[in-house]
């Protein structure tokens, strides 16, 4: 009964019987409070501080590209560190985990496919006793699916902010896999193309772009390995030991993504090297053919040059069958050289 009274008084402060969500404002995607794993109600940012201190309650707020006014309002409600708020207001941060007293600030890079392109986003997470605030920057996937999945399992959500944090990190890491699969298909097509024919300029550009995409993806994933590894230990503020296995699973997934990225980058490097080697082999074969034909053509050129010097004292010039003999010698030498180079596979 006491809890119902508190809820009714909170509704009155929020605006009575309004049917629109109480958190409806620019930059706020969702804001709700949960108790014992059950969703109690949607709240306004101004109410977040009141619910934070309640027993077995957790406030979960989702923001998307909030302005400084909204961030400072959230800072006031949860007593967040000023440096963390400054970082959250500026995207393009390196993935990291920082501890400010009894609160944690996590930065993670997101990735998903859109029109055959890898779109990168960024998520900043504030996690403390009784609250989780996610701040999304860029074109990143919404965490509505994460919220729905958590609400569908009240027993797990009863673990509070640690389980919400795990769910978000697991969602971010899982979204890496479709990106890896798409890139892997392109890499396999390029690899088959290398084996069939020499790469064209457009194929080389495509290979380079793939390597650059993988490098950007690797820069987003690798720092997250260290972030997730720290969650395998219980020395973090408010860490629930029972969730260690879940965070260990996320760490394994991130490492697997890192290994897949490294493997694909090696395949692309080998494909490029193979293409260069194939090109050099073809150039060598062409050079051998040109050299062989040049040697064959050098025979009539040399003989014609000798008899073109117009000396008077060349006895063979007066030989009746000298012309036919010279032609026969030229034909024999050319045929001999052609056979010789053919056996050596130069022609």
Order of alpha helices (4+ residues) and beta strands (2+ residues): alpha-beta-beta-alpha-beta-alpha-alpha-beta-beta-beta-beta-alpha-alpha-alpha-alpha-alpha-alpha
